[in-house]
Amino acid sequence: MACMSQQPGESPAQWCSRATREYVAAVVAFQVEWQRLSTAGLSLLVAGYPTLDDGYDGAMDSLDDADNERTEATKELDRESLAAFRPAPRIKWRHGARFGVYHD
């Protein structure tokens, strides 16, 4: 995994896009390792994660890191999107003059 956070000057949408690309690449690398171990007939897959195979372990770790990165980027993108569509505060009027601001 090359990077694990929002880069300086990177918008949440760009971060989310980059994190998704990294996740897809990690899934492909994991699938390659899974196929390598399963076609070799090794019993390492039966042992579960973590195994003693460095290639598989590295692919699994990268996939986990990429999934976490993508989740954080998606949360930030959602926060930014929700902030853009948040309703304006309502003003309560009392006897023809402003009294205060309240949120629903």
N, C-alpha and C positions, 0 to 999 in steps of 0.2 A: 504494500500500500504506500503510495507516494506521499500523500498528505492526509491529514486527519482533522481539518477544521476549515472554516470559511477563510478564504484567502483575502488579504487586504485589497479593497476595491472591488471585491466580488459581490454581486447582488445575491440575495437568497435564491432567486431563480437560477442563476448561473451555478451556484453552489449545489443546488439540488440536481441540476443536469449533470454536473461533473461527478457527483457522488453516485448517481444512477449508472453512469458509464463505468465507473470503477467497480460497482457492484456486479454489473453484467460480466465484466472481465473476470472478476473473482469467481463467479458461478461457473464460467467456462473452464477456468483453471482447476476448480474443484472437480468438475465433471471429468476432466482429463485424468486427474489423479485417481478418482473413483474407478474409472474404466481400466486404468493401468493395474490397479490392485485386484480388481475383480477378474480380469482376464488372466492375470498371472496365477490365479487360484490360491492366493495367499489367504491365510486365516486371520490376517490383521484386521479385516473389516468386521469379523465376528467379535473381536475384542472390544470394538467400539472406540470412541474418541476419548482421550488421545491415544494414538497408536504409537508404535515404535518406528514408524516410517516417516522420515523427515519431510519428504515431498508431500505426503498426504496431510501431515500435521500443519505444514506451512500453508497449504491451500485452504485448509479448514480455518486457520487463524486469520488469513486474509479475507476469507468470506465473512467471518464474524465481524472483523473490523469494518469492512465495507458496508455491511448491513447496519451497524451502529452509526456510521457516518451518514448513510442515506436516511436513516430515521431522524437524526438530528437536523439534517438539511431540510427534510420535509416539515418538521415541526416549525423551524424558523420561517419557511415559506408560508406556512399556514398562519403564523402569527402576523406576518407582514400583510397577508391578504385580508385577514380579519380586521386589522387596524385600518386598512383603506376603506372598508365598508361599515365601520362602526357608525351608528347613528349619532347625529349631532345632539349635544345636550339640550334638554328642554328647560325652558325658563318658566318659572311659576310667577304669575302676576297676582298682586294683591292691591286692590283699590286703585287700579290703573297705573301702578308703578312696579318696576321689577322688584321681586322679593328675594329670589335666589335661584340657583341652578341645581337641578337634580337629574339623575340618570335613571332610566327605567330598569 
